[in-house]
Each structure stands twice: as structure tokens, then as C-alpha cells.
């Protein structure tokens, strides 16, 4: 049986020819001066200054405590942040900080779109720095393009490339080195790294972070924003029509004509837009976006196109603000001859502010009311209880005491409940039937084996009990509830 091939359905050949991925187009962002560029420089200097030098900042916590202001002490399972010390069982503080960070990100998005991406994202900050180094050595946009199109690899160009990548690697190496300083005493670790006496894990992490910084900020650049980062896709679901975004005001900019043609058209009384199609907004964009095409996923809302456009408008004597932080709603309102409105305070932003206040307030209250001691109890599971030779019933518990002060403190551990019961702490002299005095070292935990016994005369007992820990010096208390299992309990 033979078959006859008919014509392909309309559009099929075009679909078959669509590539699976878009080839990367080399981007050479031009340098620009203006308000938003200045803001970005300030943020870059401040954030990188904090990141690189904060590990060397000291904070006096008294004896028996590290004096590094911010320290992730994994060996001792502590996190120090200035006057705050977080223990492993207090990781809910870290959870609260992550929730606050997410809510702040949502609030920034509701107010001004991808403000985080344009100014504070580490990828943006380090890429900006790498671009600055590239322009310093190889020249601005036109010079780089001319050198790339010439195809010549003379000694001058090779020297520029070697110097640029050397500086990039040095920045990346410093970035990786600064990161590991947050996990150990910074001056000590720097000395150990310089003398090759540091732990191997430090060198490994420096190498990993050096490579990732060099690759992401030096080579991948805008590809990270376009394809790797999930936030551009998430924020689209969180924004609304009143969020301020970098917007081309097409109601004022269209139709586009060159400066000379626009002057001639205006002389004839024709309507002409302010956009002169100079493409400066595209030339300065770090992701190669043409903002005149409307909102796009590649736009990180950095505002550099605003600076470029304002500079051009100032030169040709036209009002600035052709590109600005605005909303599509306002563009349409101007077309309809209505006054533009800015609605920063609206239900969405109010909700985020309230949630931030609630979470922050709760964390602050917890921080202010936190105690310097803690106690937890864990009942033995196998067996749940033991019947002794005299008929009495014994339960065993593992009790962990935590002393969060920086000095050795005396504590009293008491048994509350089960009036006929006695308590015995393994390894301690039997001082009283229902309490024991003991010490816990500074910033340490102590684990105890506690035996609770009920006499035979009490009969079968299943009852709640409590272990109460009292700081003999300050009088502060903490308690842990558990359950005493008698012969009536299921084994």
C-alpha cells in the first residue's frame, strides 16, 4: 500500500523550525550617569563593604564567649548576632527571620515591582562590579563592540583579557574567602589560611564560591536572571496593576521620530512623540531589554534606562520622565485625560505591613522574654516502666538542662506532681526525695539520667508530672512536662 504525502498543515513548517532554546546574544551595557545609577553605586559599596568586612567587627560578650559580632559557630552549634545568641533548639528565630524576609520581598514587589532584583540581589550587585572592572580595562560599549567585531587578537587585547579575568578571579576569591570567615574567628582563620594551616573544608568552600561567583557574575550574567532565577516568574503572580514599575510612557513617546524629523513634523503641526528612537535605553540595559516593548521578564527594574532617557531628553530640550517608575493604569488615565494616581497604600501593602509587624513583634517579644535556662525531658520508650522487687514502679527519663549564661550556674531540679513519688539523679548524691542541686557550665548543656519511683502503696498510676529547673542565683525557672506510666499503661 502506498501513501501520498499531502501539503503540510498551515504553520507546521514554522513550528518545526522553532529552536528548542534561544542562543545567547552578547550584551555590552553602556555606562550611564544619573540618579538611579548613583543609588546603585551607593548600594553596591555599602552591601559589599558589609559583606567583606563585617566578619572582622568585634562584639564584647564577656568571658567564655567569642567576640566576633556575627558568627555561625557550627562546632558548638551556636549562632551569634551582636547581642543575640541562638541555640539549636531556638531555630524558630531563624524561621521567623526567613518569614520576615519573604514578607519584605512581597512588600517591595507590591510597591515597586522587582526592586530587589534591580538593586539588592547579590547577582545584580556582583555583576555590576564585574561590569565596572570590564569597562575600566576594555573600554565602554562602543569600544568593546569594535574590538569584538574586528576579530584581532593582538598583544594589547590579550593583555586586557588576562588583566580583566585576573581581577574577576581576585574578586571572586575574596568573595569566597569572606564567606568562610563567618563560620570561624576571622583574624585567626585568615592567619591559618595564609599559612596553609586552615581546615581543608575552608579551602574547598573558598574554591567552590570562587568558581560560582566568577561563572555567574563574569560569564552567565543576565542568563541567571532570565533562566535560572525563579523570582521573575513568582513575582508576576504577586504583583498588581498599581505596583510601580519602570514604564515607557507611550502616551507621550509615540510616534517615534529622529530629532530632525520630529522638529520638521512639529513645524508642520503634526503630532510627534518625545521618543527619538536613539536606543540609549536599550544600550544601558544589563539584560538587553527594550523597555519600549512593555513589561518583560528580562527587565530587572534597575532604572538605568530612566537615567539614559533623561540624559537624552535634557540634551534635546524635552521634559524628562519619558521612562519612569509608573503604572500602565496611569498611562491609560493620561490617554483618557485623567489625573494619574499613585496607590502605595492599598489592601495588599497594608496586609504585608501588618504581617511584618505581627511577626516582628512576636519575635521581639520572644527575644525580650527569653530565659537564660531551659529544661527538656524524654521518657524511656523500652520499657515504659519497671516494677521493682518491692512492688514499686519506676520510670526513667533523660533530662537535658541548658545554661545560656556565660558563667557556671547552680540549679535546683525538682519533681512536681505525684505526691508519693521520689526522684533520683544518676551520679549525684541523694540529697532530697524530690529535688537535686547541680551545676551547669557556661553556655553549655548537661544531660541527666533521672529515675522517678512510686511506692507500691500508690497502686497503678498514670499521671502527668513536671520537672522544674530553678536558677538558684536569679530565681528564674523553666519546666518540662511528661507522663508517668504505671502498670495500667500499655507497654
PyMOL commands that set and color helices and strands:
alter all, ss='L'
color gray80, all
select helices_A, chain A and resi 12-16+35-56+88-90+92-112+115-120+122-138+141-150+155-183+186-194+200-220+222-228+231-235+250-253+259-267+280-283+291-293+304-315+328-335+347-369+456-458
alter helices_A, ss='H'
color red, helices_A
select strands_A, chain A and resi 70-73+78-81+84-87+245-248+323-326+373-379+386-387+393-403+409-416+422-425+435-440+444-454+463-471+477-484
alter strands_A, ss='S'
color yellow, strands_A
deselect
rebuild
show_as cartoon
